């Protein structure tokens, strides 16, 4: 039995389709990442699976329990860390943890080993009010509270949004350690670079899953020729590349533009000559290996063509 099973879940808010027939299964003890931009439907999906929101159609089970019929049982078994900090701002770190332990009819001492590595980082501030913590410390406290009853499934909705790079790394190190406790972790994020830290990922756009696979397989199956291009006039370069008849897609990626082509009839030398005629200098073109973000942009482009 899979800890999370979802079949054709859909949800509308008025005319807006937030989720469109989402289906997937999460395996025992894996980190399953849901990767996509803001507004793609990640939070709506998590609210449905944590029994805080009803789906319009479809069905789902968490830890073997139906999300509608058995919502009380599910709430006892899951941990949920929403995207927005939702602990008691006026209570101290220690008081927040005690409250959550009491709600789940357990004690901090009983499951302390599970949160020890995380809690030790914030324990020096145990008497500080939660509202006065930094963003990274708030996330660590929220994770401790979500884990204190030793859930079988942990839902983390954009846990690293708004925190510093060091805290982001710390949190992912903690999640990888939690896997060893056989906890199934569903984590959503808009950061494509975090996809590689998951066992499997689902790329989501406008309420629909574009692809589900391991990060390695997703990039391995990328079937386009991919080049990184830059010149002295990056804004003009973007338009000129998109206007080339053999360039299929072109997207800005930091200091370069990534372009895809269906075939190899265009050579790097030919593209350099084309850009030179248009006034570009300091032109650099090189073949690159696709990243998860390249795969996402390619899939998005395919969807827009339908």
Helices and strands as residue ranges (DSSP letters): E 4-13, E 16-26, E 31-35, H 42-49, E 57-62, E 65-66, H 71-77, E 78-81, H 93-103, H 112-122, G 123-125, G 130-132, H 135-147, E 153-157, H 165-179, E 184-189, G 192-197, E 200-205, E 208-213, H 215-220, E 225-230, H 234-242, E 249-253, E 256-261, H 268-277, E 284-287, H 292-305
